Amino acid sequence: VGRKSRDFFNCRGFDVKYEEVGLFQNVKWEHAQAIANTCIKEFLGPDVSSVYLVYNEFRSVISQRVVVERLLPIPKLPAATGGADAEVQGADYLFEPAPGELLETLLPFHVAVQVNRALLESSAAEHAARMTAMDAATRNAKEMVDRLTNLIAIFENPALDFSKNRAEGDDILGDAYEYLMRHFATESGKSKGQFYTP
């Protein structure tokens, strides 16, 4: 699921049985059902012995982690060692409809819910990563704007004489460039015994 995972497996020669690209912009239950049905179909076939989910778990805006989770076969719960939990596990239940019919309905639904959860977690993690990157870019841009504003303020100082640099249509940056190059060339010539011209 997703362009990067598809490209990763295609480049390494894996046989990709199912691909879905561009669904993280609008994750829907139908996507999870389609993926779950494909997983169940492949698992029931002769070629696949287990199915794993690999996804980004959303913990917070600044923290996501990669999770590898077995989807099929469904892992067994650990046995209770004593107390009320052990009594509940040993209890006999009456099912209506029959257990086979019930599991036939519940198991595909369970797999689809787990796939949907992984899709939503990955989508949330992606949005959080984008939000963090945009916040960092905004902060960096603000710092750059502040530095440029301070630089322009220096060159707008009336004590600096740009009259020797002024040509028609010049702006403050052109004047600043000419001013700096003139002083750089003068200082370079003094220190090295020659006059530098760019």
C-alpha positions as a Markdown table, in Angstrom:
| # | Residue | x | y | z |
|---|---|---|---|---|
| 1 | Val | 0.0 | 0.0 | 0.0 |
| 2 | Gly | 1.5 | 3.3 | -1.1 |
| 3 | Arg | 4.0 | 4.3 | -3.8 |
| 4 | Lys | 7.1 | 3.9 | -1.7 |
| 5 | Ser | 6.3 | 0.4 | -0.5 |
| 6 | Arg | 5.3 | -0.6 | -4.0 |
| 7 | Asp | 8.5 | 0.7 | -5.5 |
| 8 | Phe | 10.6 | -0.9 | -2.7 |
| 9 | Phe | 9.3 | -4.3 | -3.4 |
| 10 | Asn | 9.2 | -4.0 | -7.2 |
| 11 | Cys | 12.9 | -2.9 | -7.3 |
| 12 | Arg | 13.9 | -5.9 | -5.2 |
| 13 | Gly | 12.1 | -8.4 | -7.5 |
| 14 | Phe | 9.2 | -9.3 | -5.2 |
| 15 | Asp | 6.0 | -10.5 | -6.8 |
| 16 | Val | 3.5 | -7.8 | -5.8 |
| 17 | Lys | 0.0 | -9.4 | -5.6 |
| 18 | Tyr | -1.9 | -6.2 | -4.7 |
| 19 | Glu | -1.1 | -2.5 | -4.8 |
| 20 | Glu | -3.0 | 0.6 | -3.8 |
| 21 | Val | -1.5 | 4.0 | -4.4 |
| 22 | Gly | -2.8 | 7.4 | -3.2 |
| 23 | Leu | -5.3 | 6.2 | -0.6 |
| 24 | Phe | -3.7 | 8.0 | 2.3 |
| 25 | Gln | -5.2 | 11.3 | 1.3 |
| 26 | Asn | -8.6 | 9.9 | 1.9 |
| 27 | Val | -8.6 | 6.6 | 3.8 |
| 28 | Lys | -11.9 | 4.7 | 3.6 |
| 29 | Trp | -13.3 | 1.6 | 5.1 |
| 30 | Glu | -13.7 | 0.1 | 1.6 |
| 31 | His | -9.9 | 0.3 | 1.1 |
| 32 | Ala | -9.4 | -1.7 | 4.3 |
| 33 | Gln | -11.9 | -4.3 | 3.2 |
| 34 | Ala | -10.3 | -4.7 | -0.2 |
| 35 | Ile | -6.9 | -5.2 | 1.4 |
| 36 | Ala | -8.2 | -7.5 | 4.1 |
| 37 | Asn | -10.0 | -9.7 | 1.5 |
| 38 | Thr | -6.8 | -10.0 | -0.6 |
| 39 | Cys | -4.8 | -10.9 | 2.5 |
| 40 | Ile | -7.4 | -13.6 | 3.5 |
| 41 | Lys | -7.6 | -15.0 | 0.0 |
| 42 | Glu | -3.8 | -15.3 | -0.2 |
| 43 | Phe | -3.5 | -16.7 | 3.3 |
| 44 | Leu | -6.1 | -19.4 | 2.5 |
| 45 | Gly | -4.1 | -20.3 | -0.7 |
| 46 | Pro | -1.1 | -22.7 | -0.8 |
| 47 | Asp | 1.7 | -20.0 | -1.1 |
| 48 | Val | 1.2 | -17.9 | 2.0 |
| 49 | Ser | 1.7 | -19.1 | 5.6 |
| 50 | Ser | 1.4 | -15.8 | 7.4 |
| 51 | Val | 0.5 | -12.2 | 6.8 |
| 52 | Tyr | 2.2 | -9.2 | 8.5 |
| 53 | Leu | 1.2 | -5.6 | 8.8 |
| 54 | Val | 4.1 | -3.1 | 8.7 |
| 55 | Tyr | 3.0 | 0.5 | 9.4 |
| 56 | Asn | 3.8 | 3.7 | 11.1 |
| 57 | Glu | 2.3 | 3.9 | 14.5 |
| 58 | Phe | 1.2 | 7.4 | 15.5 |
| 59 | Arg | 2.3 | 8.2 | 19.0 |
| 60 | Ser | 2.5 | 12.0 | 19.0 |
| 61 | Val | 3.1 | 14.8 | 16.5 |
| 62 | Ile | 6.9 | 14.4 | 16.9 |
| 63 | Ser | 7.0 | 10.7 | 17.5 |
| 64 | Gln | 6.1 | 7.8 | 15.2 |
| 65 | Arg | 7.5 | 4.3 | 15.1 |
| 66 | Val | 7.5 | 1.5 | 12.6 |
| 67 | Val | 5.4 | -1.5 | 13.8 |
| 68 | Val | 5.5 | -5.1 | 12.5 |
| 69 | Glu | 2.4 | -7.0 | 13.5 |
| 70 | Arg | 1.2 | -10.5 | 12.6 |
| 71 | Leu | -2.2 | -10.3 | 11.0 |
| 72 | Leu | -2.8 | -13.9 | 10.0 |
| 73 | Pro | -2.9 | -16.4 | 11.5 |
| 74 | Ile | -4.5 | -14.5 | 14.3 |
| 75 | Pro | -2.2 | -14.8 | 17.4 |
| 76 | Lys | -3.6 | -16.7 | 20.4 |
| 77 | Leu | -4.1 | -14.8 | 23.6 |
| 78 | Pro | -1.8 | -16.0 | 26.4 |
| 79 | Ala | -3.5 | -18.5 | 28.8 |
| 80 | Ala | -4.7 | -17.1 | 32.1 |
| 81 | Thr | -2.8 | -18.6 | 35.1 |
| 82 | Gly | -5.4 | -18.2 | 37.8 |
| 83 | Gly | -8.1 | -16.1 | 39.3 |
| 84 | Ala | -11.3 | -14.9 | 37.7 |
| 85 | Asp | -9.7 | -14.8 | 34.2 |
| 86 | Ala | -8.9 | -18.5 | 34.3 |
| 87 | Glu | -12.5 | -19.3 | 35.2 |
| 88 | Val | -13.9 | -17.2 | 32.3 |
| 89 | Gln | -11.5 | -18.9 | 29.8 |
| 90 | Gly | -12.6 | -22.3 | 31.0 |
| 91 | Ala | -16.3 | -21.5 | 30.9 |
| 92 | Asp | -18.6 | -23.1 | 28.3 |
| 93 | Tyr | -20.7 | -20.7 | 26.1 |
| 94 | Leu | -23.7 | -21.2 | 24.0 |
| 95 | Phe | -23.4 | -19.5 | 20.6 |
| 96 | Glu | -26.3 | -18.4 | 18.4 |
| 97 | Pro | -25.7 | -18.7 | 15.5 |
| 98 | Ala | -23.3 | -21.7 | 15.5 |
| 99 | Pro | -19.6 | -21.0 | 16.3 |
| 100 | Gly | -18.6 | -21.8 | 12.7 |
| 101 | Glu | -21.1 | -19.3 | 11.2 |
| 102 | Leu | -20.1 | -16.7 | 13.8 |
| 103 | Leu | -16.4 | -17.0 | 13.1 |
| 104 | Glu | -17.0 | -16.9 | 9.3 |
| 105 | Thr | -18.5 | -13.5 | 9.8 |
| 106 | Leu | -16.3 | -12.1 | 12.6 |
| 107 | Leu | -12.9 | -13.1 | 11.4 |
| 108 | Pro | -12.9 | -11.2 | 8.1 |
| 109 | Phe | -14.4 | -8.3 | 10.0 |
| 110 | His | -11.6 | -8.5 | 12.5 |
| 111 | Val | -8.9 | -8.6 | 9.8 |
| 112 | Ala | -10.5 | -5.6 | 8.1 |
| 113 | Val | -10.6 | -3.6 | 11.3 |
| 114 | Gln | -6.9 | -4.3 | 12.0 |
| 115 | Val | -6.0 | -3.2 | 8.4 |
| 116 | Asn | -8.2 | -0.1 | 8.8 |
| 117 | Arg | -6.5 | 0.7 | 12.1 |
| 118 | Ala | -3.0 | 0.4 | 10.5 |
| 119 | Leu | -4.1 | 2.6 | 7.5 |
| 120 | Leu | -5.4 | 5.3 | 9.9 |
| 121 | Glu | -2.3 | 5.2 | 12.1 |
| 122 | Ser | -0.1 | 5.5 | 9.0 |
| 123 | Ser | -2.1 | 8.4 | 7.7 |
| 124 | Ala | -2.0 | 10.2 | 11.0 |
| 125 | Ala | 1.8 | 9.6 | 11.2 |
| 126 | Glu | 2.2 | 11.0 | 7.7 |
| 127 | His | 0.2 | 14.1 | 8.5 |
| 128 | Ala | 2.1 | 14.6 | 11.7 |
| 129 | Ala | 5.4 | 14.4 | 9.9 |
| 130 | Arg | 4.3 | 16.9 | 7.2 |
| 131 | Met | 3.0 | 19.2 | 10.0 |
| 132 | Thr | 6.4 | 19.0 | 11.8 |
| 133 | Ala | 8.3 | 19.6 | 8.5 |
| 134 | Met | 6.1 | 22.6 | 7.6 |
| 135 | Asp | 6.6 | 24.1 | 11.1 |
| 136 | Ala | 10.4 | 23.8 | 10.8 |
| 137 | Ala | 10.3 | 25.4 | 7.3 |
| 138 | Thr | 8.1 | 28.2 | 8.7 |
| 139 | Arg | 10.6 | 28.8 | 11.5 |
| 140 | Asn | 13.6 | 28.7 | 9.1 |
| 141 | Ala | 11.8 | 31.1 | 6.7 |
| 142 | Lys | 11.0 | 33.5 | 9.6 |
| 143 | Glu | 14.7 | 33.5 | 10.7 |
| 144 | Met | 15.8 | 34.2 | 7.1 |
| 145 | Val | 13.3 | 37.1 | 6.7 |
| 146 | Asp | 14.5 | 38.6 | 10.0 |
| 147 | Arg | 18.2 | 38.4 | 8.9 |
| 148 | Leu | 17.4 | 39.9 | 5.5 |
| 149 | Thr | 15.3 | 42.7 | 7.2 |
| 150 | Asn | 18.3 | 43.5 | 9.5 |
| 151 | Leu | 20.7 | 43.5 | 6.5 |
| 152 | Ile | 18.5 | 45.8 | 4.5 |
| 153 | Ala | 18.1 | 48.1 | 7.5 |
| 154 | Ile | 21.9 | 48.3 | 7.7 |
| 155 | Phe | 22.1 | 49.4 | 4.1 |
| 156 | Glu | 19.3 | 51.9 | 4.5 |
| 157 | Asn | 21.4 | 53.8 | 7.0 |
| 158 | Pro | 21.9 | 57.4 | 5.7 |
| 159 | Ala | 25.5 | 57.3 | 7.0 |
| 160 | Leu | 26.4 | 54.9 | 4.2 |
| 161 | Asp | 27.0 | 56.8 | 1.0 |
| 162 | Phe | 25.7 | 54.9 | -2.0 |
| 163 | Ser | 25.7 | 58.0 | -4.3 |
| 164 | Lys | 28.9 | 56.7 | -6.0 |
| 165 | Asn | 27.2 | 53.3 | -6.8 |
| 166 | Arg | 23.8 | 54.6 | -7.9 |
| 167 | Ala | 22.8 | 53.9 | -11.5 |
| 168 | Glu | 19.4 | 54.3 | -13.0 |
| 169 | Gly | 17.0 | 51.6 | -11.9 |
| 170 | Asp | 19.3 | 50.4 | -9.1 |
| 171 | Asp | 17.6 | 49.0 | -6.0 |
| 172 | Ile | 18.9 | 48.6 | -2.5 |
| 173 | Leu | 20.4 | 45.1 | -3.2 |
| 174 | Gly | 22.3 | 46.3 | -6.2 |
| 175 | Asp | 23.6 | 49.3 | -4.3 |
| 176 | Ala | 24.6 | 47.0 | -1.4 |
| 177 | Tyr | 26.4 | 44.6 | -3.8 |
| 178 | Glu | 28.3 | 47.5 | -5.4 |
| 179 | Tyr | 29.3 | 48.9 | -2.1 |
| 180 | Leu | 30.5 | 45.6 | -0.7 |
| 181 | Met | 32.5 | 44.7 | -3.9 |
| 182 | Arg | 34.1 | 48.2 | -3.9 |
| 183 | His | 35.2 | 47.8 | -0.3 |
| 184 | Phe | 36.2 | 44.1 | -0.8 |
| 185 | Ala | 38.4 | 45.1 | -3.8 |
| 186 | Thr | 40.0 | 47.9 | -2.0 |
| 187 | Glu | 40.8 | 45.8 | 1.1 |
| 188 | Ser | 41.9 | 42.9 | -1.0 |
| 189 | Gly | 44.3 | 45.1 | -3.0 |
| 190 | Lys | 45.8 | 46.5 | 0.3 |
| 191 | Ser | 46.4 | 43.1 | 1.8 |
| 192 | Lys | 47.8 | 41.4 | -1.3 |
| 193 | Gly | 49.5 | 44.2 | -3.1 |
| 194 | Gln | 47.1 | 44.1 | -6.0 |
| 195 | Phe | 43.6 | 45.4 | -6.9 |
| 196 | Tyr | 40.9 | 42.7 | -7.3 |
| 197 | Thr | 38.2 | 43.1 | -9.8 |
| 198 | Pro | 35.4 | 40.6 | -10.0 |
